[in-house]
């Protein structure tokens, strides 16, 4: 049961852990885009920009949402490269889950509430980013991949 003593976990999770998982997810997209010669601006949060560090834009509501602005995704625009770019966030989240759990199993890290919530929100991100739906005019990562596999163009894909 959720009690008054659990409020600190709530604030800790939503104002520290969730933004870190969001950052890690977006770094996955950026990593693959850059490998293939793309240029990406990463946005963490919503609202007005608080600060900008290179391609990273941290917004006023830093704990809510995140996205990558693909200036260009890949030089050669190969379908498999684009699929990796769109799956990059989930790949990074899944990798973090395995790495953290592996380090805990090898007794290199002690289990903690931070690691528990980091893994929990990483699973959350993987599920909802791969679920093939449209968010207004933007597809989820899963929908973007599905459209690439089906060879269906969509509005916000800079290569199709």
C-alpha positions in Angstrom: 0.0 0.0 0.0 1.2 3.5 -0.9 1.8 5.5 2.3 3.0 8.9 3.3 6.5 7.4 3.8 6.6 6.4 0.1 6.3 10.0 -1.1 10.1 10.4 -1.2 10.3 7.4 -3.5 7.7 9.0 -5.8 9.6 12.3 -6.0 13.0 10.5 -6.3 11.6 8.3 -9.1 9.9 10.9 -11.2 12.3 13.8 -10.7 15.6 12.0 -10.8 15.4 8.4 -12.1 12.9 9.0 -14.9 14.8 11.8 -16.5 18.0 9.7 -16.3 16.3 6.8 -18.1 14.9 9.3 -20.6 18.4 10.7 -21.2 19.8 7.2 -21.6 17.0 6.2 -24.1 17.6 9.3 -26.2 21.3 8.7 -26.2 20.6 5.4 -27.8 18.9 7.1 -30.7 21.6 9.7 -31.0 24.4 7.0 -30.8 23.0 5.1 -33.8 22.2 8.2 -35.8 25.7 9.5 -35.3 27.3 6.1 -36.3 25.6 6.4 -39.6 26.5 10.1 -40.1 23.4 11.7 -38.9 22.9 14.9 -36.9 20.6 14.9 -33.9 19.5 17.3 -31.3 18.3 15.7 -28.1 15.5 17.2 -26.0 14.9 16.2 -22.4 11.6 17.5 -21.0 9.0 19.8 -22.2 8.4 23.6 -22.2 11.0 26.3 -22.7 14.6 25.4 -23.0 16.4 25.9 -19.7 19.9 25.2 -20.9 21.7 23.8 -24.0 24.8 21.8 -23.8 25.9 21.0 -27.4 23.1 19.0 -28.9 21.4 18.4 -25.6 18.5 20.7 -24.8 17.2 20.5 -21.2 13.7 22.0 -20.9 11.8 23.5 -18.0 9.7 20.3 -17.3 12.9 18.1 -17.5 11.1 15.1 -15.9 8.4 15.0 -18.5 9.0 13.4 -21.9 12.0 13.5 -24.2 12.7 13.2 -27.9 15.3 13.4 -30.6 15.1 16.0 -33.3 16.6 14.3 -36.4 18.3 17.0 -38.5 19.6 14.2 -40.7 19.5 10.5 -39.7 21.9 8.8 -42.0 24.2 9.6 -45.0 23.2 6.6 -47.1 19.5 6.4 -45.9 19.5 2.6 -45.8 16.4 1.1 -44.3 18.3 -1.1 -41.8 20.2 2.0 -40.6 17.0 3.9 -39.9 15.6 0.8 -38.1 18.6 0.8 -35.8 18.3 4.5 -35.2 14.6 4.1 -34.2 15.4 1.0 -32.0 18.5 2.6 -30.5 16.7 4.0 -27.4 15.2 0.6 -26.6 18.5 -1.1 -27.3 20.2 1.2 -24.8 17.5 0.6 -22.2 17.6 -3.2 -22.6 21.4 -3.1 -22.4 21.3 -1.1 -19.2 18.9 -3.6 -17.7 21.2 -6.5 -18.4 24.4 -4.6 -17.4 22.9 -3.5 -14.0 21.4 -6.9 -13.2 24.7 -8.6 -14.2 26.7 -6.3 -12.0 24.3 -7.0 -9.1 24.6 -10.8 -9.7 28.4 -10.6 -9.7 28.2 -8.6 -6.4 29.8 -5.6 -8.1 26.8 -3.4 -7.2 24.5 -3.5 -4.2 20.8 -3.6 -5.0 19.2 -0.2 -4.2 16.0 1.7 -4.7 17.7 3.7 -7.4 18.7 0.7 -9.5 15.3 -0.9 -8.9 13.5 2.2 -10.3 16.0 2.6 -13.1 15.4 -0.9 -14.3 11.6 -0.5 -13.8 11.4 2.7 -15.8 13.7 1.2 -18.5 11.2 -1.6 -19.0 8.5 1.0 -19.1 10.3 2.9 -21.8 11.0 -0.2 -23.9 7.4 -1.3 -23.8 5.8 2.1 -24.6 8.4 3.1 -27.2 8.1 -0.2 -29.1 4.3 -0.3 -28.9 3.2 0.7 -32.5 1.0 3.7 -32.1 0.8 7.3 -33.3 1.3 10.2 -30.8 -0.6 12.9 -32.7 1.5 13.5 -35.8 4.5 11.5 -34.5 4.9 7.7 -34.6 6.3 5.7 -31.6 9.6 4.1 -32.3 7.8 0.8 -32.9 5.4 2.4 -35.4 8.4 4.1 -37.2 10.1 0.7 -37.5 6.9 -1.0 -38.7 6.4 1.7 -41.4 10.0 1.2 -42.5 9.5 -2.6 -42.7 6.3 -2.1 -44.7 8.0 0.5 -46.8 5.2 3.0 -45.9 6.3 6.7 -45.9 5.3 8.8 -43.0 5.3 12.6 -42.5 8.1 12.9 -39.9 10.6 10.5 -41.5 13.2 12.8 -43.1 14.3 10.0 -45.5 11.0 8.8 -47.0 
